[in-house]
Amino acid sequence: MLKGHNDKQPKKVADRDGLSVLWRSTGRISFVYRYRFAGKPLNVTLGVYTNNYAGITLGEARRKAEQC
């Protein structure tokens, strides 16, 4: 698992096709899909990476983003 960073704001790293990763200072990693509806930008969290069966992987997040 990645160790947290010292910034108060989460780090946002773009992947592709609207999919991004939010890395919080606590070490929590979330997959977020960004899209537009009626001209307004919206975000939906697809899941959390936990490095075990309870979370989702990058591959699973990419598949979910494609479905959106």
All heavy atoms as TSV, in Angstrom:
chain	resi	resn	atom	element	x	y	z
A	1	MET	N	N	0.846	-1.184	0.000
A	1	MET	CA	C	0.000	0.000	0.000
A	1	MET	C	C	0.888	1.242	0.000
A	1	MET	O	O	1.935	1.273	0.617
A	1	MET	CB	C	-0.897	-0.031	1.233
A	1	MET	CG	C	-1.958	1.010	1.222
A	1	MET	SD	S	-3.130	0.645	-0.066
A	1	MET	CE	C	-4.577	1.265	0.633
A	2	LEU	N	N	0.458	2.256	-0.678
A	2	LEU	CA	C	1.209	3.501	-0.730
A	2	LEU	C	C	1.085	4.245	0.591
A	2	LEU	O	O	0.040	4.253	1.215
A	2	LEU	CB	C	0.669	4.389	-1.856
A	2	LEU	CG	C	0.836	3.873	-3.264
A	2	LEU	CD1	C	0.078	4.778	-4.231
A	2	LEU	CD2	C	2.290	3.824	-3.642
A	3	LYS	N	N	2.161	4.865	1.004
A	3	LYS	CA	C	2.101	5.687	2.211
A	3	LYS	C	C	1.499	7.030	1.871
A	3	LYS	O	O	1.575	7.500	0.745
A	3	LYS	CB	C	3.498	5.877	2.790
A	3	LYS	CG	C	4.080	4.603	3.342
A	3	LYS	CD	C	5.396	4.860	3.998
A	3	LYS	CE	C	5.944	3.558	4.551
A	3	LYS	NZ	N	7.198	3.748	5.248
A	4	GLY	N	N	0.886	7.667	2.850
A	4	GLY	CA	C	0.265	8.964	2.641
A	4	GLY	C	C	1.282	10.059	2.381
A	4	GLY	O	O	2.465	9.895	2.618
A	5	HIS	N	N	0.795	11.167	1.882
A	5	HIS	CA	C	1.651	12.318	1.643
A	5	HIS	C	C	1.251	13.412	2.617
A	5	HIS	O	O	0.296	13.284	3.360
A	5	HIS	CB	C	1.540	12.788	0.185
A	5	HIS	CG	C	0.144	13.020	-0.268
A	5	HIS	ND1	N	-0.546	14.175	0.004
A	5	HIS	CD2	C	-0.713	12.247	-0.960
A	5	HIS	CE1	C	-1.753	14.106	-0.502
A	5	HIS	NE2	N	-1.889	12.946	-1.090
A	6	ASN	N	N	1.978	14.509	2.656
A	6	ASN	CA	C	1.760	15.548	3.655
A	6	ASN	C	C	0.764	16.620	3.241
A	6	ASN	O	O	0.412	17.462	4.041
A	6	ASN	CB	C	3.097	16.207	4.013
A	6	ASN	CG	C	4.026	15.233	4.702
A	6	ASN	OD1	O	3.568	14.346	5.399
A	6	ASN	ND2	N	5.312	15.384	4.502
A	7	ASP	N	N	0.324	16.631	1.997
A	7	ASP	CA	C	-0.609	17.647	1.535
A	7	ASP	C	C	-2.007	17.409	2.086
A	7	ASP	O	O	-2.436	16.272	2.264
A	7	ASP	CB	C	-0.682	17.659	0.010
A	7	ASP	CG	C	0.641	18.032	-0.632
A	7	ASP	OD1	O	1.475	18.656	0.058
A	7	ASP	OD2	O	0.835	17.700	-1.800
A	8	LYS	N	N	-2.744	18.492	2.342
A	8	LYS	CA	C	-4.116	18.372	2.829
A	8	LYS	C	C	-5.075	18.004	1.703
A	8	LYS	O	O	-6.053	17.308	1.923
A	8	LYS	CB	C	-4.559	19.670	3.490
A	8	LYS	CG	C	-3.827	19.954	4.775
A	8	LYS	CD	C	-4.312	21.213	5.434
A	8	LYS	CE	C	-3.510	21.468	6.704
A	8	LYS	NZ	N	-3.942	22.667	7.390
A	9	GLN	N	N	-4.811	18.495	0.494
A	9	GLN	CA	C	-5.652	18.189	-0.657
A	9	GLN	C	C	-5.247	16.839	-1.248
A	9	GLN	O	O	-4.058	16.523	-1.317
A	9	GLN	CB	C	-5.500	19.272	-1.734
A	9	GLN	CG	C	-6.021	20.618	-1.336
A	9	GLN	CD	C	-7.534	20.619	-1.194
A	9	GLN	OE1	O	-8.241	19.938	-1.932
A	9	GLN	NE2	N	-8.019	21.360	-0.241
A	10	PRO	N	N	-6.221	16.036	-1.695
A	10	PRO	CA	C	-5.853	14.770	-2.330
A	10	PRO	C	C	-5.148	15.008	-3.655
A	10	PRO	O	O	-5.415	15.985	-4.335
A	10	PRO	CB	C	-7.192	14.069	-2.536
A	10	PRO	CG	C	-8.229	15.090	-2.383
A	10	PRO	CD	C	-7.653	16.220	-1.601
A	11	LYS	N	N	-4.234	14.126	-3.990
A	11	LYS	CA	C	-3.548	14.173	-5.280
A	11	LYS	C	C	-4.477	13.532	-6.308
A	11	LYS	O	O	-5.033	12.466	-6.055
A	11	LYS	CB	C	-2.245	13.384	-5.250
A	11	LYS	CG	C	-1.244	13.865	-4.248
A	11	LYS	CD	C	-0.479	15.019	-4.780
A	11	LYS	CE	C	0.652	15.338	-3.804
A	11	LYS	NZ	N	1.312	16.548	-4.086
A	12	LYS	N	N	-4.656	14.174	-7.450
A	12	LYS	CA	C	-5.500	13.635	-8.504
A	12	LYS	C	C	-4.615	13.315	-9.697
A	12	LYS	O	O	-3.911	14.186	-10.203
A	12	LYS	CB	C	-6.583	14.630	-8.900
A	12	LYS	CG	C	-7.578	14.075	-9.871
A	12	LYS	CD	C	-8.719	15.057	-10.090
A	12	LYS	CE	C	-9.792	14.438	-10.942
A	12	LYS	NZ	N	-10.898	15.367	-11.158
A	13	VAL	N	N	-4.651	12.066	-10.134
A	13	VAL	CA	C	-3.850	11.612	-11.261
A	13	VAL	C	C	-4.800	11.065	-12.317
A	13	VAL	O	O	-5.566	10.137	-12.051
A	13	VAL	CB	C	-2.839	10.521	-10.825
A	13	VAL	CG1	C	-2.010	10.059	-12.001
A	13	VAL	CG2	C	-1.965	11.014	-9.696
A	14	ALA	N	N	-4.762	11.662	-13.506
A	14	ALA	CA	C	-5.628	11.225	-14.603
A	14	ALA	C	C	-5.092	9.934	-15.203
A	14	ALA	O	O	-3.893	9.755	-15.368
A	14	ALA	CB	C	-5.719	12.308	-15.655
A	15	ASP	N	N	-6.004	9.024	-15.548
A	15	ASP	CA	C	-5.636	7.782	-16.214
A	15	ASP	C	C	-5.978	7.905	-17.700
A	15	ASP	O	O	-5.110	8.127	-18.517
A	15	ASP	CB	C	-6.352	6.596	-15.581
A	15	ASP	CG	C	-5.962	5.277	-16.228
A	15	ASP	OD1	O	-4.762	5.035	-16.390
A	15	ASP	OD2	O	-6.865	4.513	-16.593
A	16	ARG	N	N	-7.258	7.786	-18.042
A	16	ARG	CA	C	-7.718	7.942	-19.420
A	16	ARG	C	C	-9.241	7.912	-19.451
A	16	ARG	O	O	-9.885	7.411	-18.533
A	16	ARG	CB	C	-7.157	6.842	-20.322
A	16	ARG	CG	C	-7.685	5.458	-19.968
A	16	ARG	CD	C	-7.172	4.424	-20.921
A	16	ARG	NE	N	-7.890	3.177	-20.691
A	16	ARG	CZ	C	-7.405	1.998	-20.944
A	16	ARG	NH1	N	-6.199	1.873	-21.448
A	16	ARG	NH2	N	-8.119	0.922	-20.722
A	17	ASP	N	N	-9.810	8.460	-20.517
A	17	ASP	CA	C	-11.252	8.402	-20.763
A	17	ASP	C	C	-12.093	8.847	-19.568
A	17	ASP	O	O	-13.109	8.237	-19.259
A	17	ASP	CB	C	-11.669	6.998	-21.203
A	17	ASP	CG	C	-10.954	6.535	-22.458
A	17	ASP	OD1	O	-10.707	7.391	-23.329
A	17	ASP	OD2	O	-10.636	5.334	-22.563
A	18	GLY	N	N	-11.653	9.887	-18.867
A	18	GLY	CA	C	-12.414	10.422	-17.743
A	18	GLY	C	C	-12.124	9.767	-16.410
A	18	GLY	O	O	-12.646	10.180	-15.383
A	19	LEU	N	N	-11.294	8.737	-16.395
A	19	LEU	CA	C	-10.967	8.031	-15.157
A	19	LEU	C	C	-9.761	8.680	-14.488
A	19	LEU	O	O	-8.760	8.976	-15.142
A	19	LEU	CB	C	-10.658	6.561	-15.442
A	19	LEU	CG	C	-10.342	5.693	-14.232
A	19	LEU	CD1	C	-11.543	5.587	-13.294
A	19	LEU	CD2	C	-9.902	4.310	-14.681
A	20	SER	N	N	-9.875	8.918	-13.190
A	20	SER	CA	C	-8.778	9.481	-12.403
A	20	SER	C	C	-8.637	8.710	-11.105
A	20	SER	O	O	-9.547	7.998	-10.688
A	20	SER	CB	C	-9.045	10.954	-12.060
A	20	SER	OG	O	-9.098	11.733	-13.219
A	21	VAL	N	N	-7.489	8.879	-10.484
A	21	VAL	CA	C	-7.218	8.280	-9.182
A	21	VAL	C	C	-7.040	9.414	-8.187
A	21	VAL	O	O	-6.300	10.359	-8.432
A	21	VAL	CB	C	-5.943	7.412	-9.235
A	21	VAL	CG1	C	-5.617	6.871	-7.861
A	21	VAL	CG2	C	-6.099	6.294	-10.226
A	22	LEU	N	N	-7.752	9.336	-7.061
A	22	LEU	CA	C	-7.573	10.296	-5.975
A	22	LEU	C	C	-6.786	9.598	-4.870
A	22	LEU	O	O	-7.204	8.562	-4.361
A	22	LEU	CB	C	-8.918	10.752	-5.412
A	22	LEU	CG	C	-9.681	11.787	-6.196
A	22	LEU	CD1	C	-10.956	12.160	-5.442
A	22	LEU	CD2	C	-8.863	13.016	-6.452
A	23	TRP	N	N	-5.659	10.188	-4.517
A	23	TRP	CA	C	-4.796	9.638	-3.480
A	23	TRP	C	C	-4.817	10.604	-2.314
A	23	TRP	O	O	-4.317	11.705	-2.391
A	23	TRP	CB	C	-3.399	9.442	-4.032
A	23	TRP	CG	C	-2.389	8.963	-3.046
A	23	TRP	CD1	C	-2.613	8.257	-1.903
A	23	TRP	CD2	C	-0.982	9.154	-3.120
A	23	TRP	NE1	N	-1.434	7.994	-1.257
A	23	TRP	CE2	C	-0.413	8.541	-1.992
A	23	TRP	CE3	C	-0.150	9.786	-4.031
A	23	TRP	CZ2	C	0.945	8.539	-1.755
A	23	TRP	CZ3	C	1.208	9.779	-3.777
A	23	TRP	CH2	C	1.747	9.161	-2.655
A	24	ARG	N	N	-5.435	10.200	-1.223
A	24	ARG	CA	C	-5.564	11.057	-0.047
A	24	ARG	C	C	-4.363	10.899	0.877
A	24	ARG	O	O	-3.651	9.910	0.818
A	24	ARG	CB	C	-6.854	10.722	0.686
A	24	ARG	CG	C	-8.075	11.114	-0.117
A	24	ARG	CD	C	-9.363	10.673	0.559
A	24	ARG	NE	N	-10.517	11.169	-0.129
A	24	ARG	CZ	C	-11.024	10.669	-1.249
A	24	ARG	NH1	N	-10.439	9.633	-1.819
A	24	ARG	NH2	N	-12.092	11.181	-1.802
A	25	SER	N	N	-4.165	11.872	1.747
A	25	SER	CA	C	-3.015	11.856	2.661
A	25	SER	C	C	-3.069	10.680	3.631
A	25	SER	O	O	-2.054	10.298	4.191
A	25	SER	CB	C	-2.927	13.168	3.428
A	25	SER	OG	O	-4.089	13.369	4.198
A	26	THR	N	N	-4.240	10.090	3.807
A	26	THR	CA	C	-4.371	8.918	4.678
A	26	THR	C	C	-3.859	7.650	4.003
A	26	THR	O	O	-3.726	6.623	4.657
A	26	THR	CB	C	-5.842	8.705	5.061
A	26	THR	OG1	O	-6.601	8.485	3.869
A	26	THR	CG2	C	-6.396	9.884	5.821
A	27	GLY	N	N	-3.602	7.731	2.682
A	27	GLY	CA	C	-3.180	6.564	1.926
A	27	GLY	C	C	-4.316	5.922	1.156
A	27	GLY	O	O	-4.102	5.002	0.384
A	28	ARG	N	N	-5.534	6.384	1.366
A	28	ARG	CA	C	-6.700	5.832	0.678
A	28	ARG	C	C	-6.658	6.229	-0.803
A	28	ARG	O	O	-6.430	7.387	-1.140
A	28	ARG	CB	C	-7.983	6.346	1.315
A	28	ARG	CG	C	-9.227	5.780	0.706
A	28	ARG	CD	C	-10.447	6.346	1.391
A	28	ARG	NE	N	-11.634	5.984	0.661
A	28	ARG	CZ	C	-12.733	5.554	1.221
A	28	ARG	NH1	N	-12.805	5.470	2.529
A	28	ARG	NH2	N	-13.767	5.238	0.489
A	29	ILE	N	N	-6.899	5.260	-1.675
A	29	ILE	CA	C	-6.871	5.475	-3.114
A	29	ILE	C	C	-8.245	5.158	-3.678
A	29	ILE	O	O	-8.749	4.048	-3.512
A	29	ILE	CB	C	-5.808	4.585	-3.780
A	29	ILE	CG1	C	-4.434	4.902	-3.199
A	29	ILE	CG2	C	-5.829	4.740	-5.285
A	29	ILE	CD1	C	-3.357	3.938	-3.602
A	30	SER	N	N	-8.863	6.148	-4.336
A	30	SER	CA	C	-10.192	5.994	-4.918
A	30	SER	C	C	-10.135	6.206	-6.425
A	30	SER	O	O	-9.381	7.047	-6.907
A	30	SER	CB	C	-11.166	7.017	-4.332
A	30	SER	OG	O	-11.257	6.885	-2.940
A	31	PHE	N	N	-10.949	5.444	-7.148
A	31	PHE	CA	C	-11.079	5.623	-8.584
A	31	PHE	C	C	-12.322	6.468	-8.852
A	31	PHE	O	O	-13.411	6.137	-8.377
A	31	PHE	CB	C	-11.207	4.271	-9.286
A	31	PHE	CG	C	-9.977	3.422	-9.139
A	31	PHE	CD1	C	-9.937	2.383	-8.233
A	31	PHE	CD2	C	-8.855	3.674	-9.909
A	31	PHE	CE1	C	-8.811	1.608	-8.089
A	31	PHE	CE2	C	-7.710	2.899	-9.765
A	31	PHE	CZ	C	-7.688	1.865	-8.859
A	32	VAL	N	N	-12.148	7.560	-9.588
A	32	VAL	CA	C	-13.225	8.511	-9.832
A	32	VAL	C	C	-13.405	8.684	-11.343
A	32	VAL	O	O	-12.419	8.852	-12.073
A	32	VAL	CB	C	-12.916	9.874	-9.177
A	32	VAL	CG1	C	-14.010	10.876	-9.464
A	32	VAL	CG2	C	-12.723	9.710	-7.685
A	33	TYR	N	N	-14.658	8.643	-11.793
A	33	TYR	CA	C	-14.986	8.869	-13.201
A	33	TYR	C	C	-15.644	10.228	-13.327
A	33	TYR	O	O	-16.609	10.521	-12.624
A	33	TYR	CB	C	-15.921	7.771	-13.715
A	33	TYR	CG	C	-16.344	7.965	-15.134
A	33	TYR	CD1	C	-15.437	7.841	-16.180
A	33	TYR	CD2	C	-17.655	8.271	-15.454
A	33	TYR	CE1	C	-15.822	8.026	-17.492
A	33	TYR	CE2	C	-18.053	8.457	-16.763
A	33	TYR	CZ	C	-17.126	8.326	-17.772
A	33	TYR	OH	O	-17.513	8.512	-19.076
A	34	ARG	N	N	-15.128	11.069	-14.219
A	34	ARG	CA	C	-15.661	12.415	-14.428
A	34	ARG	C	C	-16.392	12.446	-15.762
A	34	ARG	O	O	-15.884	11.962	-16.768
A	34	ARG	CB	C	-14.527	13.436	-14.424
A	34	ARG	CG	C	-15.025	14.859	-14.563
A	34	ARG	CD	C	-13.850	15.827	-14.496
A	34	ARG	NE	N	-14.296	17.163	-14.784
A	34	ARG	CZ	C	-14.411	18.138	-13.893
A	34	ARG	NH1	N	-14.086	17.907	-12.643
A	34	ARG	NH2	N	-14.831	19.326	-14.234
A	35	TYR	N	N	-17.603	13.025	-15.737
A	35	TYR	CA	C	-18.398	13.132	-16.956
A	35	TYR	C	C	-19.214	14.415	-16.912
A	35	TYR	O	O	-19.220	15.124	-15.923
A	35	TYR	CB	C	-19.317	11.911	-17.106
A	35	TYR	CG	C	-20.355	11.785	-16.016
A	35	TYR	CD1	C	-21.658	12.198	-16.226
A	35	TYR	CD2	C	-20.024	11.254	-14.765
A	35	TYR	CE1	C	-22.617	12.102	-15.232
A	35	TYR	CE2	C	-20.976	11.150	-13.771
A	35	TYR	CZ	C	-22.265	11.572	-14.011
A	35	TYR	OH	O	-23.209	11.472	-13.023
A	36	ARG	N	N	-19.894	14.703	-18.000
A	36	ARG	CA	C	-20.752	15.888	-18.071
A	36	ARG	C	C	-22.193	15.443	-18.296
A	36	ARG	O	O	-22.454	14.539	-19.080
A	36	ARG	CB	C	-20.328	16.811	-19.203
A	36	ARG	CG	C	-19.053	17.548	-18.913
A	36	ARG	CD	C	-18.773	18.605	-19.971
A	36	ARG	NE	N	-17.641	19.413	-19.592
A	36	ARG	CZ	C	-17.727	20.508	-18.841
A	36	ARG	NH1	N	-18.877	20.940	-18.406
A	36	ARG	NH2	N	-16.648	21.181	-18.526
A	37	PHE	N	N	-23.107	16.126	-17.605
A	37	PHE	CA	C	-24.534	15.902	-17.798
A	37	PHE	C	C	-25.194	17.266	-17.826
A	37	PHE	O	O	-25.024	18.056	-16.893
A	37	PHE	CB	C	-25.123	15.042	-16.673
A	37	PHE	CG	C	-26.575	14.750	-16.863
A	37	PHE	CD1	C	-26.985	13.811	-17.790
A	37	PHE	CD2	C	-27.529	15.422	-16.126
A	37	PHE	CE1	C	-28.320	13.546	-17.973
A	37	PHE	CE2	C	-28.870	15.170	-16.307
A	37	PHE	CZ	C	-29.279	14.226	-17.235
A	38	ALA	N	N	-25.910	17.543	-18.898
A	38	ALA	CA	C	-26.561	18.845	-19.097
A	38	ALA	C	C	-25.532	19.979	-18.995
A	38	ALA	O	O	-25.812	21.029	-18.433
A	38	ALA	CB	C	-27.700	19.038	-18.102
A	39	GLY	N	N	-24.329	19.727	-19.508
A	39	GLY	CA	C	-23.295	20.743	-19.525
A	39	GLY	C	C	-22.557	20.952	-18.218
A	39	GLY	O	O	-21.658	21.786	-18.135
A	40	LYS	N	N	-22.913	20.202	-17.184
A	40	LYS	CA	C	-22.263	20.367	-15.876
A	40	LYS	C	C	-21.331	19.191	-15.593
A	40	LYS	O	O	-21.701	18.034	-15.794
A	40	LYS	CB	C	-23.311	20.442	-14.768
A	40	LYS	CG	C	-24.197	21.650	-14.875
A	40	LYS	CD	C	-25.188	21.710	-13.747
A	40	LYS	CE	C	-26.074	22.930	-13.909
A	40	LYS	NZ	N	-27.039	23.040	-12.828
A	41	PRO	N	N	-20.111	19.478	-15.113
A	41	PRO	CA	C	-19.188	18.386	-14.771
A	41	PRO	C	C	-19.629	17.681	-13.488
A	41	PRO	O	O	-19.987	18.327	-12.504
A	41	PRO	CB	C	-17.850	19.082	-14.581
A	41	PRO	CG	C	-18.190	20.490	-14.255
A	41	PRO	CD	C	-19.496	20.786	-14.926
A	42	LEU	N	N	-19.623	16.356	-13.537
A	42	LEU	CA	C	-19.999	15.536	-12.384
A	42	LEU	C	C	-18.949	14.456	-12.176
A	42	LEU	O	O	-18.265	14.051	-13.112
A	42	LEU	CB	C	-21.367	14.894	-12.617
A	42	LEU	CG	C	-22.535	15.849	-12.814
A	42	LEU	CD1	C	-23.760	15.095	-13.295
A	42	LEU	CD2	C	-22.842	16.575	-11.523
A	43	ASN	N	N	-18.846	13.973	-10.955
A	43	ASN	CA	C	-17.918	12.898	-10.607
A	43	ASN	C	C	-18.682	11.771	-9.937
A	43	ASN	O	O	-19.613	12.010	-9.167
A	43	ASN	CB	C	-16.850	13.387	-9.621
A	43	ASN	CG	C	-15.940	14.411	-10.218
A	43	ASN	OD1	O	-15.418	14.228	-11.310
A	43	ASN	ND2	N	-15.742	15.503	-9.511
A	44	VAL	N	N	-18.262	10.549	-10.211
A	44	VAL	CA	C	-18.799	9.388	-9.515
A	44	VAL	C	C	-17.613	8.527	-9.077
A	44	VAL	O	O	-16.678	8.301	-9.853
A	44	VAL	CB	C	-19.796	8.585	-10.388
A	44	VAL	CG1	C	-19.137	8.023	-11.623
A	44	VAL	CG2	C	-20.453	7.488	-9.586
A	45	THR	N	N	-17.618	8.113	-7.817
A	45	THR	CA	C	-16.568	7.242	-7.312
A	45	THR	C	C	-16.909	5.806	-7.688
A	45	THR	O	O	-17.983	5.303	-7.345
A	45	THR	CB	C	-16.435	7.374	-5.780
A	45	THR	OG1	O	-16.142	8.733	-5.469
A	45	THR	CG2	C	-15.331	6.477	-5.243
A	46	LEU	N	N	-16.011	5.161	-8.409
A	46	LEU	CA	C	-16.240	3.795	-8.877
A	46	LEU	C	C	-15.860	2.759	-7.836
A	46	LEU	O	O	-16.375	1.652	-7.851
A	46	LEU	CB	C	-15.458	3.550	-10.167
A	46	LEU	CG	C	-15.800	4.472	-11.329
A	46	LEU	CD1	C	-14.882	4.185	-12.502
A	46	LEU	CD2	C	-17.248	4.325	-11.734
A	47	GLY	N	N	-14.947	3.103	-6.953
A	47	GLY	CA	C	-14.526	2.167	-5.924
A	47	GLY	C	C	-13.232	2.609	-5.279
A	47	GLY	O	O	-12.635	3.610	-5.648
A	48	VAL	N	N	-12.802	1.820	-4.317
A	48	VAL	CA	C	-11.590	2.108	-3.538
A	48	VAL	C	C	-10.615	0.952	-3.717
A	48	VAL	O	O	-11.000	-0.213	-3.663
A	48	VAL	CB	C	-11.934	2.293	-2.042
A	48	VAL	CG1	C	-10.694	2.514	-1.212
A	48	VAL	CG2	C	-12.904	3.441	-1.865
A	49	TYR	N	N	-9.348	1.289	-3.930
A	49	TYR	CA	C	-8.296	0.281	-4.023
A	49	TYR	C	C	-7.884	-0.110	-2.615
A	49	TYR	O	O	-7.515	0.750	-1.803
A	49	TYR	CB	C	-7.095	0.839	-4.788
A	49	TYR	CG	C	-5.936	-0.122	-4.844
A	49	TYR	CD1	C	-5.936	-1.177	-5.745
A	49	TYR	CD2	C	-4.863	0.006	-3.980
A	49	TYR	CE1	C	-4.893	-2.068	-5.801
A	49	TYR	CE2	C	-3.802	-0.874	-4.025
A	49	TYR	CZ	C	-3.820	-1.914	-4.938
A	49	TYR	OH	O	-2.785	-2.797	-4.983
A	50	THR	N	N	-7.961	-1.408	-2.298
A	50	THR	CA	C	-7.594	-1.872	-0.961
A	50	THR	C	C	-6.538	-2.962	-0.985
A	50	THR	O	O	-6.156	-3.459	0.062
A	50	THR	CB	C	-8.822	-2.409	-0.202
A	50	THR	OG1	O	-9.377	-3.489	-0.946
A	50	THR	CG2	C	-9.846	-1.321	0.019
A	51	ASN	N	N	-6.081	-3.366	-2.171
A	51	ASN	CA	C	-5.063	-4.403	-2.308
A	51	ASN	C	C	-5.548	-5.761	-1.799
A	51	ASN	O	O	-4.763	-6.590	-1.383
A	51	ASN	CB	C	-3.765	-3.988	-1.609
A	51	ASN	CG	C	-2.562	-4.748	-2.140
A	51	ASN	OD1	O	-2.601	-5.275	-3.247
A	51	ASN	ND2	N	-1.509	-4.801	-1.367
A	52	ASN	N	N	-6.874	-5.962	-1.798
A	52	ASN	CA	C	-7.433	-7.276	-1.475
A	52	ASN	C	C	-8.772	-7.430	-2.196
A	52	ASN	O	O	-9.169	-6.570	-2.969
A	52	ASN	CB	C	-7.568	-7.483	0.038
A	52	ASN	CG	C	-8.497	-6.501	0.696
A	52	ASN	OD1	O	-9.482	-6.053	0.110
A	52	ASN	ND2	N	-8.210	-6.143	1.936
A	53	TYR	N	N	-9.489	-8.499	-1.930
A	53	TYR	CA	C	-10.731	-8.786	-2.654
A	53	TYR	C	C	-11.841	-7.763	-2.397
A	53	TYR	O	O	-12.769	-7.646	-3.181
A	53	TYR	CB	C	-11.238	-10.185	-2.299
A	53	TYR	CG	C	-11.697	-10.307	-0.873
A	53	TYR	CD1	C	-13.025	-10.065	-0.531
A	53	TYR	CD2	C	-10.818	-10.653	0.143
A	53	TYR	CE1	C	-13.451	-10.166	0.779
A	53	TYR	CE2	C	-11.242	-10.746	1.453
A	53	TYR	CZ	C	-12.560	-10.508	1.759
A	53	TYR	OH	O	-12.985	-10.606	3.055
A	54	ALA	N	N	-11.771	-6.998	-1.319
A	54	ALA	CA	C	-12.829	-6.044	-0.974
A	54	ALA	C	C	-12.801	-4.799	-1.859
A	54	ALA	O	O	-13.820	-4.142	-2.035
A	54	ALA	CB	C	-12.716	-5.627	0.488
A	55	GLY	N	N	-11.653	-4.456	-2.423
A	55	GLY	CA	C	-11.526	-3.258	-3.248
A	55	GLY	C	C	-11.537	-3.606	-4.721
A	55	GLY	O	O	-11.759	-4.748	-5.114
A	56	ILE	N	N	-11.306	-2.579	-5.561
A	56	ILE	CA	C	-11.226	-2.823	-6.990
A	56	ILE	C	C	-9.832	-2.481	-7.496
A	56	ILE	O	O	-9.118	-1.668	-6.907
A	56	ILE	CB	C	-12.300	-2.044	-7.774
A	56	ILE	CG1	C	-12.064	-0.540	-7.739
A	56	ILE	CG2	C	-13.690	-2.372	-7.285
A	56	ILE	CD1	C	-12.962	0.231	-8.672
A	57	THR	N	N	-9.471	-3.102	-8.596
A	57	THR	CA	C	-8.176	-2.856	-9.219
A	57	THR	C	C	-8.320	-1.787	-10.298
A	57	THR	O	O	-9.441	-1.398	-10.654
A	57	THR	CB	C	-7.637	-4.139	-9.862
A	57	THR	OG1	O	-8.527	-4.518	-10.921
A	57	THR	CG2	C	-7.516	-5.270	-8.851
A	58	LEU	N	N	-7.214	-1.350	-10.841
A	58	LEU	CA	C	-7.237	-0.381	-11.928
A	58	LEU	C	C	-7.972	-0.957	-13.136
A	58	LEU	O	O	-8.770	-0.275	-13.774
A	58	LEU	CB	C	-5.813	0.030	-12.304
A	58	LEU	CG	C	-5.675	0.967	-13.497
A	58	LEU	CD1	C	-6.431	2.265	-13.268
A	58	LEU	CD2	C	-4.217	1.234	-13.793
A	59	GLY	N	N	-7.745	-2.216	-13.441
A	59	GLY	CA	C	-8.433	-2.860	-14.562
A	59	GLY	C	C	-9.947	-2.868	-14.372
A	59	GLY	O	O	-10.703	-2.599	-15.321
A	60	GLU	N	N	-10.396	-3.180	-13.178
A	60	GLU	CA	C	-11.837	-3.175	-12.896
A	60	GLU	C	C	-12.404	-1.760	-12.998
A	60	GLU	O	O	-13.497	-1.559	-13.508
A	60	GLU	CB	C	-12.104	-3.756	-11.511
A	60	GLU	CG	C	-11.814	-5.233	-11.410
A	60	GLU	CD	C	-11.819	-5.749	-9.980
A	60	GLU	OE1	O	-11.532	-4.968	-9.054
A	60	GLU	OE2	O	-12.115	-6.930	-9.806
A	61	ALA	N	N	-11.653	-0.772	-12.513
A	61	ALA	CA	C	-12.099	0.621	-12.594
A	61	ALA	C	C	-12.201	1.056	-14.045
A	61	ALA	O	O	-13.152	1.758	-14.423
A	61	ALA	CB	C	-11.149	1.531	-11.826
A	62	ARG	N	N	-11.263	0.643	-14.892
A	62	ARG	CA	C	-11.325	0.979	-16.313
A	62	ARG	C	C	-12.555	0.363	-16.972
A	62	ARG	O	O	-13.215	1.002	-17.792
A	62	ARG	CB	C	-10.061	0.525	-17.027
A	62	ARG	CG	C	-8.861	1.392	-16.730
A	62	ARG	CD	C	-7.617	0.857	-17.398
A	62	ARG	NE	N	-6.496	1.763	-17.205
A	62	ARG	CZ	C	-5.239	1.425	-17.418
A	62	ARG	NH1	N	-4.937	0.198	-17.837
A	62	ARG	NH2	N	-4.280	2.306	-17.223
A	63	ARG	N	N	-12.878	-0.880	-16.637
A	63	ARG	CA	C	-14.071	-1.526	-17.192
A	63	ARG	C	C	-15.352	-0.806	-16.748
A	63	ARG	O	O	-16.271	-0.606	-17.540
A	63	ARG	CB	C	-14.102	-3.002	-16.805
A	63	ARG	CG	C	-13.134	-3.841	-17.613
A	63	ARG	CD	C	-13.327	-5.329	-17.383
A	63	ARG	NE	N	-12.913	-5.759	-16.047
A	63	ARG	CZ	C	-11.653	-6.007	-15.691
A	63	ARG	NH1	N	-10.683	-5.871	-16.563
A	63	ARG	NH2	N	-11.361	-6.399	-14.473
A	64	LYS	N	N	-15.410	-0.416	-15.483
A	64	LYS	CA	C	-16.581	0.309	-14.985
A	64	LYS	C	C	-16.713	1.661	-15.673
A	64	LYS	O	O	-17.816	2.093	-15.996
A	64	LYS	CB	C	-16.495	0.504	-13.464
A	64	LYS	CG	C	-16.794	-0.733	-12.677
A	64	LYS	CD	C	-16.802	-0.412	-11.196
A	64	LYS	CE	C	-17.230	-1.598	-10.384
A	64	LYS	NZ	N	-17.418	-1.253	-8.967
A	65	ALA	N	N	-15.585	2.338	-15.899
A	65	ALA	CA	C	-15.607	3.639	-16.582
A	65	ALA	C	C	-16.124	3.492	-18.004
A	65	ALA	O	O	-16.876	4.329	-18.499
A	65	ALA	CB	C	-14.218	4.279	-16.565
A	66	GLU	N	N	-15.736	2.413	-18.688
A	66	GLU	CA	C	-16.233	2.154	-20.040
A	66	GLU	C	C	-17.741	1.951	-20.048
A	66	GLU	O	O	-18.434	2.375	-20.975
A	66	GLU	CB	C	-15.545	0.935	-20.635
A	66	GLU	CG	C	-14.117	1.161	-21.036
A	66	GLU	CD	C	-13.444	-0.113	-21.536
A	66	GLU	OE1	O	-14.121	-1.158	-21.653
A	66	GLU	OE2	O	-12.239	-0.049	-21.798
A	67	GLN	N	N	-18.288	1.310	-19.024
A	67	GLN	CA	C	-19.730	1.080	-18.923
A	67	GLN	C	C	-20.492	2.369	-18.700
A	67	GLN	O	O	-21.626	2.493	-19.125
A	67	GLN	CB	C	-20.035	0.089	-17.803
A	67	GLN	CG	C	-19.532	-1.301	-18.072
A	67	GLN	CD	C	-19.724	-2.214	-16.860
A	67	GLN	OE1	O	-20.050	-1.770	-15.771
A	67	GLN	NE2	N	-19.478	-3.498	-17.068
A	68	CYS	N	N	-19.858	3.314	-18.015
A	68	CYS	CA	C	-20.504	4.601	-17.765
A	68	CYS	C	C	-20.649	5.361	-19.059
A	68	CYS	O	O	-21.513	6.124	-19.271
A	68	CYS	CB	C	-19.693	5.431	-16.761
A	68	CYS	SG	S	-19.681	4.725	-15.109
